[in-house]
């Protein structure tokens, strides 16, 4: 079954045309958790252009999470919803290329559209206003500045003209019982949802490349564990055996992980299942190089990679955005298989950081702000309503 994602998008112009911006958020349909946010000040534009720009940003963010997802778009723009649903013709020359671009992001069969009143589109509306506020200060919106998830009405200058707001009010009055149900509550107020599925995430032990801090992904030599790495694997195995909670072991296909997983599984008397989606990123031409060597040989490519998770390493590598898509698919598959169980996933730095980021709803750039040591333990619990809880991060106490 395809993963489901909700996109809420909005855009506005303070003048129509005037200073304009958009906002978009991708939501988990079960928990209501914000999986990704986007907003941008786009200069002088009309309301409708800004709304389409918001739609484009939301669809792109959803595709970055999972290109196979079934996407349900909710917007308070009747114009965009009806045009993208094919019920209204697109006559304005500024709208046609934007609509065509939006239609190209996902196959049409994967996307549905729903009009919602503005009162139910507060998250995207607030993002659009934050983007316009940033533009007024001569800056661009930054994810760290987002306050869109906070409750309460938007307190910025209204994005729409008085006429547009009146149309919103009339449309909202006509809204009927087909509105989608509210998302379940998030946080301490949630009901008891039973035993969660818990992923204990073990980074593999050291290889010869690890102490040298060389890029070592899935496109390189597939090194084995070093002597130090084998000792680390045995120490992790002893610690996990002492806890006695692991019920299954799943490993990346790469040798260093399978060796680490084998040490744990032997101690626990379990088999090792291999999951391709847990492999490390492919670092292309950077495989085997140090950061300094990459900086010397590919300075522009490295700067671009550090600036965006959508940029792949030189020579056909894999972007962090691409890794996130396959890791999310692997996560969902494993959650379905191991519901309510505690499972050891032996994998790599990038997949572990990605699982942590997705659990926290953190922005993509948070990948660069986590430290994960060789043979460290991290744990994430996943509940029946789609919420996740980070239980442990980079624990190396068993190695001391």
URUR-V208397 format. One record per run of one state. SS is the DSSP state (alpha for helix, beta for strand, coil for the rest). FROM is the first residue (numbers start at 0). LEN is the number of residues. If there is no record, write none. Layout:
ss->SS from->FROM len->LEN
ss->SS from->FROM len->LEN
This chain:
ss->coil from->0 len->3
ss->beta from->3 len->11
ss->coil from->14 len->3
ss->beta from->17 len->11
ss->coil from->28 len->5
ss->beta from->33 len->12
ss->coil from->45 len->1
ss->alpha from->46 len->19
ss->coil from->65 len->4
ss->beta from->69 len->6
ss->coil from->75 len->2
ss->alpha from->77 len->7
ss->coil from->84 len->8
ss->alpha from->92 len->13
ss->coil from->105 len->2
ss->alpha from->107 len->3
ss->beta from->110 len->5
ss->coil from->115 len->2
ss->alpha from->117 len->3
ss->coil from->120 len->1
ss->alpha from->121 len->15
ss->coil from->136 len->6
ss->alpha from->142 len->3
ss->coil from->145 len->16
ss->alpha from->161 len->12
ss->coil from->173 len->23
ss->beta from->196 len->7
ss->coil from->203 len->3
ss->beta from->206 len->1
ss->coil from->207 len->6
ss->beta from->213 len->1
ss->coil from->214 len->10
ss->beta from->224 len->1
ss->coil from->225 len->1
ss->alpha from->226 len->17
ss->coil from->243 len->4
ss->beta from->247 len->4
ss->coil from->251 len->3
ss->alpha from->254 len->14
ss->coil from->268 len->3
ss->beta from->271 len->3
ss->coil from->274 len->1
ss->alpha from->275 len->3
ss->coil from->278 len->5
ss->alpha from->283 len->3
ss->coil from->286 len->3
ss->beta from->289 len->1
ss->alpha from->290 len->7
ss->coil from->297 len->1
ss->alpha from->298 len->9
ss->coil from->307 len->12
ss->alpha from->319 len->18
ss->coil from->337 len->4
ss->beta from->341 len->6
ss->coil from->347 len->1
ss->alpha from->348 len->12
ss->coil from->360 len->3
ss->alpha from->363 len->6
ss->coil from->369 len->7
ss->beta from->376 len->6
ss->coil from->382 len->5
ss->beta from->387 len->8
ss->coil from->395 len->1
ss->alpha from->396 len->3
ss->coil from->399 len->1
